[in-house]
Amino acid sequence: MREARMIQEGSPCDTSFYPDGPMTVEEAKKVGKILCPRVDQCKKDHLDGRSIQCVMKLGREVVRATLEEGTSIQEEMVTFRHDMDQIPTKEFVWSPDGKELQILTDREVAFAKVEEFAQMVIAE
């Protein structure tokens, strides 16, 4: 399992939560920051007010809630889906490997990817 402090303090914008990424804060410090290839575009999208969400950030948030609440990822996904019903997001950014980026427009596919990424973050 990935170190809880790394999950709570790390960001997918500059930390690799993929299977080959660091598992502890010390390993992350040794590796250094690994910027997401979309980090500049996300800043622009945010400034432009586009309705786009990052699957990787959402997945990490699901794991943070799991750790804080002492629940499972599956249980937190129920809450996540309910909360996302209130947000009219039309596009989701997803990366299966931290390099290639895809835009998902199907919410159910995006939610499945959020759960998949959450499993990568927790690394159980």
Secondary structure, 3 states (H helix, E strand, C coil): CCCHHHHHHCCCCCCCCCCCCCCCHHHHHHHCCCCCCCHHHHHHHHHHCCCEEEHHHHHHHHHHHHHHHCCCHHHHHHHHHHHHCCCCCCEEEECCCCCCCEEECCHHHHHHHHHHHHHHHHCC
